[in-house]
Amino acid sequence: MPDATLRDKPAERRPMELRDLWNQNEARAADCLRYVNGRQSDMSAKARE
């Protein structure tokens, strides 16, 4: 049984909303990776000192 909230929305709006959510999550994931990689390079630079 499909979700009522999805079924009640116009079909053409659904993919756009999903794409927007996807893009937000992709951007957030990229920020997290950038942060973690930056932290790791900071730590390895400190370890080398």
Biopython code that builds the backbone (N, CA, C, O; Angstrom):
import numpy as np
from Bio.PDB.StructureBuilder import StructureBuilder

atoms = [
    (1, "MET", "N", (0.854, -1.201, 0.000)),
    (1, "MET", "CA", (0.000, 0.000, 0.000)),
    (1, "MET", "C", (0.888, 1.249, 0.000)),
    (1, "MET", "O", (1.707, 1.436, 0.900)),
    (2, "PRO", "N", (0.719, 2.094, -1.011)),
    (2, "PRO", "CA", (1.571, 3.298, -1.088)),
    (2, "PRO", "C", (1.244, 4.288, 0.019)),
    (2, "PRO", "O", (0.134, 4.313, 0.549)),
    (3, "ASP", "N", (2.220, 5.090, 0.348)),
    (3, "ASP", "CA", (2.053, 6.107, 1.386)),
    (3, "ASP", "C", (1.021, 7.135, 0.934)),
    (3, "ASP", "O", (1.101, 7.655, -0.179)),
    (4, "ALA", "N", (0.058, 7.426, 1.798)),
    (4, "ALA", "CA", (-1.030, 8.343, 1.444)),
    (4, "ALA", "C", (-0.504, 9.744, 1.131)),
    (4, "ALA", "O", (-1.005, 10.410, 0.225)),
    (5, "THR", "N", (0.503, 10.187, 1.880)),
    (5, "THR", "CA", (1.004, 11.547, 1.653)),
    (5, "THR", "C", (1.626, 11.651, 0.263)),
    (5, "THR", "O", (1.469, 12.673, -0.405)),
    (6, "LEU", "N", (2.322, 10.619, -0.179)),
    (6, "LEU", "CA", (2.892, 10.652, -1.527)),
    (6, "LEU", "C", (1.788, 10.540, -2.573)),
    (6, "LEU", "O", (1.821, 11.222, -3.597)),
    (7, "ARG", "N", (0.815, 9.677, -2.310)),
    (7, "ARG", "CA", (-0.243, 9.437, -3.286)),
    (7, "ARG", "C", (-1.090, 10.693, -3.485)),
    (7, "ARG", "O", (-1.574, 10.945, -4.589)),
    (8, "ASP", "N", (-1.275, 11.488, -2.418)),
    (8, "ASP", "CA", (-2.137, 12.659, -2.508)),
    (8, "ASP", "C", (-1.473, 13.839, -3.201)),
    (8, "ASP", "O", (-2.157, 14.771, -3.624)),
    (9, "LYS", "N", (-0.167, 13.813, -3.322)),
    (9, "LYS", "CA", (0.529, 14.921, -3.976)),
    (9, "LYS", "C", (0.482, 14.749, -5.487)),
    (9, "LYS", "O", (0.422, 13.628, -5.993)),
    (10, "PRO", "N", (0.509, 15.877, -6.209)),
    (10, "PRO", "CA", (0.611, 15.767, -7.668)),
    (10, "PRO", "C", (1.903, 15.046, -8.038)),
    (10, "PRO", "O", (2.963, 15.335, -7.482)),
    (11, "ALA", "N", (1.813, 14.123, -8.959)),
    (11, "ALA", "CA", (2.956, 13.274, -9.305)),
    (11, "ALA", "C", (4.150, 14.103, -9.788)),
    (11, "ALA", "O", (5.297, 13.743, -9.524)),
    (12, "GLU", "N", (3.890, 15.211, -10.495)),
    (12, "GLU", "CA", (5.016, 15.969, -11.062)),
    (12, "GLU", "C", (5.797, 16.708, -9.975)),
    (12, "GLU", "O", (6.961, 17.052, -10.183)),
    (13, "ARG", "N", (5.182, 16.956, -8.827)),
    (13, "ARG", "CA", (5.898, 17.661, -7.754)),
    (13, "ARG", "C", (6.800, 16.724, -6.978)),
    (13, "ARG", "O", (7.842, 17.136, -6.467)),
    (14, "ARG", "N", (6.409, 15.480, -6.888)),
    (14, "ARG", "CA", (7.133, 14.524, -6.047)),
    (14, "ARG", "C", (8.619, 14.396, -6.404)),
    (14, "ARG", "O", (9.464, 14.512, -5.517)),
    (15, "PRO", "N", (8.960, 14.162, -7.671)),
    (15, "PRO", "CA", (10.385, 13.992, -8.005)),
    (15, "PRO", "C", (11.217, 15.233, -7.672)),
    (15, "PRO", "O", (12.367, 15.111, -7.249)),
    (16, "MET", "N", (10.643, 16.430, -7.862)),
    (16, "MET", "CA", (11.386, 17.654, -7.558)),
    (16, "MET", "C", (11.714, 17.729, -6.072)),
    (16, "MET", "O", (12.838, 18.056, -5.692)),
    (17, "GLU", "N", (10.721, 17.425, -5.231)),
    (17, "GLU", "CA", (10.936, 17.478, -3.790)),
    (17, "GLU", "C", (12.000, 16.472, -3.383)),
    (17, "GLU", "O", (12.869, 16.771, -2.564)),
    (18, "LEU", "N", (11.928, 15.282, -3.958)),
    (18, "LEU", "CA", (12.912, 14.255, -3.640)),
    (18, "LEU", "C", (14.296, 14.686, -4.105)),
    (18, "LEU", "O", (15.288, 14.476, -3.407)),
    (19, "ARG", "N", (14.356, 15.292, -5.290)),
    (19, "ARG", "CA", (15.644, 15.731, -5.814)),
    (19, "ARG", "C", (16.226, 16.820, -4.913)),
    (19, "ARG", "O", (17.427, 16.822, -4.640)),
    (20, "ASP", "N", (15.380, 17.745, -4.448)),
    (20, "ASP", "CA", (15.862, 18.797, -3.552)),
    (20, "ASP", "C", (16.417, 18.205, -2.272)),
    (20, "ASP", "O", (17.487, 18.602, -1.811)),
    (21, "LEU", "N", (15.684, 17.244, -1.688)),
    (21, "LEU", "CA", (16.158, 16.589, -0.473)),
    (21, "LEU", "C", (17.479, 15.887, -0.731)),
    (21, "LEU", "O", (18.414, 15.980, 0.065)),
    (22, "TRP", "N", (17.543, 15.188, -1.849)),
    (22, "TRP", "CA", (18.757, 14.446, -2.214)),
    (22, "TRP", "C", (19.940, 15.403, -2.311)),
    (22, "TRP", "O", (21.017, 15.138, -1.777)),
    (23, "ASN", "N", (19.716, 16.532, -3.009)),
    (23, "ASN", "CA", (20.802, 17.496, -3.197)),
    (23, "ASN", "C", (21.258, 18.082, -1.865)),
    (23, "ASN", "O", (22.454, 18.286, -1.654)),
    (24, "GLN", "N", (20.304, 18.356, -0.957)),
    (24, "GLN", "CA", (20.672, 18.871, 0.364)),
    (24, "GLN", "C", (21.536, 17.856, 1.094)),
    (24, "GLN", "O", (22.539, 18.212, 1.711)),
    (25, "ASN", "N", (21.139, 16.580, 1.020)),
    (25, "ASN", "CA", (21.893, 15.537, 1.710)),
    (25, "ASN", "C", (23.269, 15.364, 1.085)),
    (25, "ASN", "O", (24.252, 15.168, 1.800)),
    (26, "GLU", "N", (23.353, 15.434, -0.240)),
    (26, "GLU", "CA", (24.640, 15.327, -0.925)),
    (26, "GLU", "C", (25.568, 16.454, -0.474)),
    (26, "GLU", "O", (26.742, 16.223, -0.186)),
    (27, "ALA", "N", (25.035, 17.669, -0.416)),
    (27, "ALA", "CA", (25.846, 18.821, -0.021)),
    (27, "ALA", "C", (26.320, 18.668, 1.418)),
    (27, "ALA", "O", (27.468, 18.972, 1.741)),
    (28, "ARG", "N", (25.419, 18.190, 2.280)),
    (28, "ARG", "CA", (25.778, 18.012, 3.689)),
    (28, "ARG", "C", (26.859, 16.948, 3.816)),
    (28, "ARG", "O", (27.804, 17.107, 4.588)),
    (29, "ALA", "N", (26.721, 15.863, 3.057)),
    (29, "ALA", "CA", (27.712, 14.787, 3.099)),
    (29, "ALA", "C", (29.071, 15.298, 2.608)),
    (29, "ALA", "O", (30.111, 14.957, 3.172)),
    (30, "ALA", "N", (29.052, 16.113, 1.562)),
    (30, "ALA", "CA", (30.306, 16.659, 1.030)),
    (30, "ALA", "C", (30.964, 17.561, 2.075)),
    (30, "ALA", "O", (32.182, 17.529, 2.247)),
    (31, "ASP", "N", (30.155, 18.369, 2.774)),
    (31, "ASP", "CA", (30.703, 19.234, 3.826)),
    (31, "ASP", "C", (31.329, 18.399, 4.934)),
    (31, "ASP", "O", (32.416, 18.711, 5.421)),
    (32, "CYS", "N", (30.635, 17.336, 5.329)),
    (32, "CYS", "CA", (31.159, 16.467, 6.392)),
    (32, "CYS", "C", (32.484, 15.847, 5.963)),
    (32, "CYS", "O", (33.440, 15.817, 6.737)),
    (33, "LEU", "N", (32.537, 15.355, 4.735)),
    (33, "LEU", "CA", (33.770, 14.725, 4.247)),
    (33, "LEU", "C", (34.905, 15.730, 4.211)),
    (33, "LEU", "O", (36.032, 15.421, 4.599)),
    (34, "ARG", "N", (34.602, 16.942, 3.741)),
    (34, "ARG", "CA", (35.625, 17.983, 3.667)),
    (34, "ARG", "C", (36.153, 18.285, 5.071)),
    (34, "ARG", "O", (37.357, 18.434, 5.279)),
    (35, "TYR", "N", (35.227, 18.371, 6.025)),
    (35, "TYR", "CA", (35.613, 18.661, 7.402)),
    (35, "TYR", "C", (36.491, 17.542, 7.959)),
    (35, "TYR", "O", (37.549, 17.798, 8.534)),
    (36, "VAL", "N", (36.039, 16.298, 7.783)),
    (36, "VAL", "CA", (36.793, 15.156, 8.319)),
    (36, "VAL", "C", (38.164, 15.073, 7.665)),
    (36, "VAL", "O", (39.165, 14.867, 8.351)),
    (37, "ASN", "N", (38.222, 15.230, 6.347)),
    (37, "ASN", "CA", (39.512, 15.169, 5.658)),
    (37, "ASN", "C", (40.430, 16.286, 6.126)),
    (37, "ASN", "O", (41.630, 16.069, 6.295)),
    (38, "GLY", "N", (39.890, 17.462, 6.336)),
    (38, "GLY", "CA", (40.677, 18.580, 6.841)),
    (38, "GLY", "C", (41.233, 18.274, 8.216)),
    (38, "GLY", "O", (42.403, 18.537, 8.495)),
    (39, "ARG", "N", (40.385, 17.712, 9.083)),
    (39, "ARG", "CA", (40.822, 17.364, 10.433)),
    (39, "ARG", "C", (41.934, 16.315, 10.383)),
    (39, "ARG", "O", (42.914, 16.401, 11.122)),
    (40, "GLN", "N", (41.768, 15.325, 9.503)),
    (40, "GLN", "CA", (42.768, 14.261, 9.407)),
    (40, "GLN", "C", (44.107, 14.825, 8.932)),
    (40, "GLN", "O", (45.156, 14.450, 9.455)),
    (41, "SER", "N", (44.078, 15.715, 7.955)),
    (41, "SER", "CA", (45.348, 16.277, 7.473)),
    (41, "SER", "C", (45.966, 17.172, 8.546)),
    (41, "SER", "O", (47.189, 17.227, 8.669)),
    (42, "ASP", "N", (45.128, 17.882, 9.334)),
    (42, "ASP", "CA", (45.648, 18.670, 10.460)),
    (42, "ASP", "C", (46.360, 17.766, 11.452)),
    (42, "ASP", "O", (47.458, 18.071, 11.917)),
    (43, "MET", "N", (45.713, 16.642, 11.768)),
    (43, "MET", "CA", (46.279, 15.732, 12.771)),
    (43, "MET", "C", (47.575, 15.104, 12.269)),
    (43, "MET", "O", (48.538, 14.973, 13.024)),
    (44, "SER", "N", (47.599, 14.719, 11.002)),
    (44, "SER", "CA", (48.826, 14.097, 10.492)),
    (44, "SER", "C", (49.957, 15.132, 10.406)),
    (44, "SER", "O", (51.124, 14.793, 10.602)),
    (45, "ALA", "N", (49.611, 16.392, 10.113)),
    (45, "ALA", "CA", (50.623, 17.443, 10.086)),
    (45, "ALA", "C", (51.190, 17.648, 11.495)),
    (45, "ALA", "O", (52.397, 17.815, 11.669)),
    (46, "LYS", "N", (50.295, 17.632, 12.504)),
    (46, "LYS", "CA", (50.759, 17.782, 13.895)),
    (46, "LYS", "C", (51.615, 16.593, 14.297)),
    (46, "LYS", "O", (52.611, 16.753, 15.002)),
    (47, "ALA", "N", (51.231, 15.394, 13.850)),
    (47, "ALA", "CA", (51.979, 14.188, 14.210)),
    (47, "ALA", "C", (53.386, 14.229, 13.609)),
    (47, "ALA", "O", (54.336, 13.716, 14.198)),
    (48, "ARG", "N", (53.507, 14.848, 12.424)),
    (48, "ARG", "CA", (54.813, 14.921, 11.758)),
    (48, "ARG", "C", (55.754, 15.904, 12.452)),
    (48, "ARG", "O", (56.974, 15.759, 12.381)),
    (49, "GLU", "N", (55.176, 16.913, 13.130)),
    (49, "GLU", "CA", (56.018, 17.939, 13.783)),
    (49, "GLU", "C", (56.889, 17.358, 14.881)),
    (49, "GLU", "O", (57.648, 18.088, 15.519)),
]
sb = StructureBuilder()
sb.init_structure("model")
sb.init_model(0)
sb.init_chain("A")
sb.init_seg("    ")
for serial, (resi, resn, name, xyz) in enumerate(atoms, 1):
    if name == "N":
        sb.init_residue(resn, " ", resi, " ")
    sb.init_atom(name, np.array(xyz, "f"), 0.0, 1.0, " ", f" {name:<3s}", serial, name[0])
structure = sb.get_structure()
